[in-house]
Amino acid sequence: MKSRARRGNPKVDPVLVSIIQNRLDAIAEEMAQTLMLTSRSGIFAEARDFVTGLLDADGRLLAQSRYFPGFACALPYIVPPVLARYKGDLQEGDVVIVNDPYSGNSHLPDMNVLKPVFDGGEIRFWAVCKGHMADIGGAGVAGYDPQGETVWDDGVIVPPTKLVAQGRIQEEVFNLFLRQVKLPEIVRGDILCQVGGVNIGERGLLDLIGRYGIQCIQRHAEAYLSASEKSMRAKIRSIPPGRYPGEKALDNDVASDRPLKVRVEVTVGDGEICFDFSKSDPQTPRYMNSTDAFTRSMAMLTVFATLEHSQSNDGALRPFRFVNPPGTCVHAEFPHSTVLATCSMAEAVQEAVQLALAPAVPDKVAAPSTKLIFPIISYIHPAKKRLDVNVDFFFRCNPSGGTLGYDGWEQGGPAQEMGMGRCPDPEIHELTHPVRIHRFEQAIDSAGAGQFRGGNGHQYRVQHFVPSVSAVVFGSGTRPHAVPLGLFGGRSPEPSELTIERASGTKKVIPLNSFFQVEAGDIIELREMGGPGYGDPLERDVDRVVRDVLDGYLSVAKAAEIYGVVVDQEGRVDHGATTALRQELRKS
Amino acid sequence: MQWILGIDVGGTFTDFLEIEATGSVEILKTPTTPQRPAEGVLAGLNKLASRHSVTLEHYLSQVTLIVHGTTITTNAIITRNFAKTAYLTTKGFRDTLNSRRGIKRNAFTAKEAPPEPIVPQSLVRTVEERVDRDGKIVIPLNEEGVRAAAEHFREQHVEAIAVNYMFSFLHPAHERKTREILEKELPGIFVTISSEVLPQVRMYERGSTTVFNACVGPLLRTYICDLQRQLESSAFRGRFLTMQSNGGVMSPEVVKEFAANTLLSGPASGPVAASYFARRHKLRDLVTIDMGGTSLDACLVRDGRASITNQSEVAEYALALPSLDIHSIGAGGGSIASVDAGGMLKVGPESAGAVPGPAAYGSGGTKPTVTDANLGLGYLNPDYFLGGERRLNLDLANEAITAEVARPMGLNVVEAARGIIAVVNAQMANGVRQVSIARGFDPRDAVLVAAGGAGPLHACGIAEELGMQLILVPRTSSVLCSTGMLVTDLRHDMVRFASLRLDEPEHTVSALNELRRELLAHGDKVLAEEHVPAGRRRFQFTCDMQFEGQFNVLETEVAILADGPIRPKQLPTLAQTFINHHERVYGYTLGDSVIEIQSVRLSAIGVTDDPPFRNIAMGTRSAKAAVKAHRRAWFGKKALVTTVYESSRLRAGNEISGPAIVEAATTTIKVDPQWNLKVDPIGSYLMWEKGTALNRLLARFSRQATSSSHQGGRGAP
C-alpha cells in the first residue's frame, strides 16, 4: 500500500483503515457461507441461526457477518472465559468449543467454536462461529424442556474445551460429547462445519497478516473501531436525551400462571445509552430466563435496528452501559435454566426496549414483532430407522410490525431474527420428514390494522404420518397481555392459536410450554397472529386498503369497519361514502 | 465475400462486430430502438451493407452466421414492461411465489419494502391437485378449477400464464393437462409449465423461474419472429443464433420456448470472449473483470470454462436457470466517493450515472467519482475521453475531490484521489475473491483479464492487491460481448432429479446410467435439430451432491459420466471427486458420511468454428512510433512524466515499460511503474510485473486443455 500517512499521525493511513475493515468483513462473510451452505440442519441452512466473527487477542469484536441478528452483539462475551481457562495453554491449530450459558453464552444449544490465530508465536486474533445445534441432549426435545428446572436438565454443558489440539481432532472428547446428544450425526456435521468456518477465517487472516503485517493491521483496526464508535454516538445523539421506561410481559413464568415481566429504563445521554433492567421480575425456576450476555445483545440490537446501524464491532458497542444485577429473569444465576433466552425472553427484551424508545423516536421505531410459537417433534424416521427431529420452520414466519412509511413483513421472522431467516421449501420439507403440508398461506384479516399495518399472519396445516417419540411446544403470545402492541393508534393482533386435529376428528388447543403427543395422521395447525399496526387505520392510504382487498388479505367488511373504506370485492371504491364513514369513525 | 456477424442489442446502443472470411474486422454502433428492436438491427445491417457498397439483400445473402445477444428481456423487467402474467399453483400454496421465502435485504432496519411483484397477488390462483413426494397423485386435478381460473384470467386480460404445481418435476401430468385446458380456453395466450422450464426440486425457485419465462416469453417470441422474417425476406440464408445466460447460444426454436434463458445473457459473452483471447497463449485459468460506469462484473474461468451458477436473482426474484457465475459489485467509473460520519472513506455503491455523471463532465455533478480521481491523477486524457466525444474538466474534478474527501480527511487533493483509487481497487479485489477464494480457487494461480471502459485502468492495482502476476487486456475489449457471441458454442443445460445414495451402489449405478442415457438422448436430439454434426457434439455432466443430511448441494463435475456408462468400481472415484471439491470450497469434509446425488445435469454443446481474426501488423520491440504525448501522472508519492501511446499505432511485438498510458477510443490502459506491457499478434495486451520474464510467466500459467474442457469447447486456436 503506497498511500501516504495522515498528517500529525504518521502511523495511520486513513485509506488503509477502510481497506482493512472491508477485508475483515469479507473474511467473516466467507466463514458464514461455509456454515450456511454445508449444514446438516435447517437451523443453519434456512433459519440462519448462527453468526461468524473475528475478534482480537483480547476478545474485542473486529468484524462479524450479519446472519442471526440476535447474536449481533453477543460474541465479545465468549472469549474472556476461554482465555481464563486456557491462558498460556493455547497452540497453533487448537480449536475450542463452549456452550456453557454461564461462560458468556446464551443457552445450551448455541455452540461456540473458537480458533486462536497465531502470528510470531502469539495469539493475534480469534475466528469464532456461534450456531444453534439440532440437539444438545437432556430430557426435552432438541434441548427444549418446559419442565426442566436447571441447566443440568437442559442437556450437556460444555465448558471451554479443546476439540482440536494442534490440528488433531480430540476424538475421545468428541465421542464423549456426541454420546450425550440424540442426533449425533447432525450435531457432528454441524460442529465440523463450524470448524470449517473458523479454518476459513484463519486462512483469510493469515493472508492479511502476510500482506500488511500484524502491527499495521492492529493500528488500522484501532482507527476504524474509533470511527465506528464516533458514528454510533452521532446516531444516538438523534434521540432526545431523557429517561424512557418500557415493559413487556410473557404469557406466564411456566412454573405458575403469573405473567413474567421484563422492565427496562433506557437513559439516553449525550451520545450514550444506559439500560437499567434491575426492576425486572425475579428469575423463574423454569426455562424462560435470559443470560446477562444475551440480554445485553438484544438491547443493543434493538437500538441498532431502530437507528439503522448495521455494523457491529467493539467501537459501536462502546456507547452502551448496563445495570443488570443477577437474580432476575434477564440475568439468571447458575444453575437456572436459560433455554428460552434466545426465543421468548429475547422477544420480550426487544419489545420492552422498543416501547421505551417509541415516544422518543416515533418516526424511527417499529411496532414490535410477533411472538414465536414453536412445536418440535421427535420421531423414528421410517427410512433411516433412527430418531429424527422435525424442526419445522414453517411455524416461524412471525410477521413483523408496521413502522412509519412501511407495512410489516409477512415473514419477518421472530424479533431476534429481524427478517434474516428464510422460509423453508415445502418440497424439501416433505422429502426430509414424513409429513404433508395441506396449507401454508397468509390468512385474511389477520394483520394488526394501522396506517402502516403489520404483516399478515399465516395459516399453516401440516399432517404427520408417524407418531411422535416426544414433542414439545415452546413460546409465548397466546394471551392478550403477551401479544405485541400496536403503536400510535395501530392495532394489536389477535393472539395465535396452535391446535391438533386427531384422525378421529377431535380438535384441541395445545397448551404452550408443555409436552404433547402426536399420533399418525394428526394435523397440527397454527393460526398465527399478524404483526401489530403503526398509526391510525383511518389514515391508511385508500389505495393500500384496496390492494389488500384485491389481494385477498382484507375482507370488504373489515375494510369498512376498521379502515373506513367503502370498497367492493372488485376493488371499486365509493369515495363519497368513504370520506363520510372515516369522519364518523373518527368521532366515535 | 462472406461475413459473420455478432450483434449485441443493448439498452442504448446496438453493437455490430463483422468479421470477413479473410479476417478483417468492422465495428459499428447504432442506437437501439426499444419500441421495435428489430428495426434498429435492420438499420445497422443497412449501414454495414452500404459500407461495402452493396444492397442489403446482396449483403445478407453473403452472411453465413448471425449471433445476437439481446437485453430486451432484461430491460423489460427493469422497466416493468412485460406481459401481464398470471400464476396458477397448487391449492394451499397461494403465497409461495410472492413471499419470496421472506428474504429481506437488510436486517438492521424495519424500513424496507418488498419488491414490486412480477405477478400481482390478485392474479395468483390455486387449483385442487396434489402429487406427493414419491410422485404419486394423491388428489386428482380439478379440471373445473382450471377452467374457473381461466375465466378469471380472461376477465383480467392476462397475456401469459405460469403453472407450477407441488412435485410436478416428479409427475408432470397435471401441469400438462392444465396447459392443454388453458390453451383451449384462452387461445393465443402464452402458457408455460414448471416441469418443462426447470424440472427440479424447490417450489419457489422453480415457480419464480417459470414466471420469468412467461412474462418475457411473448415479447421475445414476437421480436425473434419479427427479426427472423425480416432477415429472411432480405435474402439471409445463414444461421441465426441467440446468446443465453449460460454463455452458450441457441436456435430461434429454442429461444421462443425458453425466453428466461436470455435474462442474464447481457454480460455472459464477456468471459467467453476473454477465454478466447487467452487461449491464444494457452492461458486457461482466468479471472475476468469488466468494469463499466456503474458496476464491475467479475467471473472465474477455470480450465477455459466460465463458472456457472443455478442461483441468480432478477428484480429480487429467483432465477434458478444455469447462468454464468458473474459477481457484480457497485464499483465503476461513476461510483461516488464520500466520507462517513466516523471519518471513513467510502466509494460506491451509489453512482453518479450518466446524468449528472462525474463532476468532471461539467453536467452539474458535484460529487467526486472514480473517474474524477483517475483524471485528477493524470491517468485520463481530458480531451480524449470516449474517443474525444466528451471533454473532461480537471478543475471541476479536483474541486469535488477537495470538498467531499480531501478536506474532511485532512489530506491534499492528490492524496485524496489516490485514496479513492486504493479503496475502489480493494473493493474490486474483494469482488474477485468472491468468485475465486470463496469458490476454493486461489486467484494467484489465474491470469487477470481486464475489459470494459474502466477495467484496464485499474488492472495493475487489482492484480497487486491479489498477488496476481499476469494481466491480459483483450483486443476489442470495448466490444467484448459481441466478440464473445462469435466465439461461443451452442449450449443447452438440462437437469433431472435423481435422489441417489452412493451406499446403494447397484441401484445408483443403474439409475445414473439410465439418467445419463435419457439426458444424452435429449441433448443429442436438441443439437440434431440445430443441425450440429455428430462430430461436433460435446457433453458435460455435473451432479448436485451432498453429504447425507446437508441442506444444500454442491455442484460437482463428473467427467467419468461423459466418458461412458459408469461402472460400480468407479463409484469411489466419484465420491473422492466430491470430497476434494467440498474440502477446497468449505475448508472441511464429512468423508465418512454417505454421499447423495440430488440431481444430474447435462450440458449439451454444439461446437462452432472460431472466427478468423486476422493478426495485426508486426512491429519491432520498440513502441516509439506509437508515442503521442507525454504528461505528468501520479504514481505512488511522485508525479512522473509518463509516456502516452496511441493504441491504433501499436504493432505486434511492441513492448512498453511502465509507467505508461495507452489510449484507445473506448478505453485507457494504465501501465504502473512496476509493470511492463507487450502487444500480442492479435492486438491484445499482456502486462506483467517487472523482474520476471514474460515467457517464463506464460509458461507457468499456460497449460494444455484437459480432455473434458469445452464451453469454448476447442483447443487453442
Interface residues (C-beta under 8 A of the other chain):
Chain A: M1 K2 S3 R4 R6 R7 G8 P14 V15 L16 V17 S18 I19 Q21 N22 R23 A26 E30 Q33 T34 M36 L37 T38 S39 R40 S41 G42 F44 A45 E46 R66 P69 A72 E185 I186 R188 G189 L192 C193 V195 G196 G197 N199 I200 R203 G204 Y224 S226 A227 S228 E229 K230 S231 A234 K235 F304 A305 E308 H309 S310 A366 C397 S400 G401 T403 L404 G405 Y406 D407 G408 W409 E410 Q411 G412 G413 E417 M418 G419 M420 G421 R422 C423 P424 D425 P426 E427 I428 E430 L431 R436 I437 H438 R439 F440 E441 Q442 R461 L550 D551 G552 Y553
Chain B: G92 F93 R94 D95 T96 S99 R101 G102 I103 K104 N106 A107 F108 T109 A110 K111 E112 A113 P114 P120 Q121 S122 D132 R133 V138 M166 F167 V201 R202 M203 Y204 E205 D340 A341 G342 G343 M344 L345 K346 M409 G410 L411 E415 R418 G419 A422 V423 A426 Q427 N430 R433 Q434 I437 A438 S499 F547 E548 G549 Q550 F551 N552 L554 H582 Y586 G587 Y588 L590 S593 G636 K637
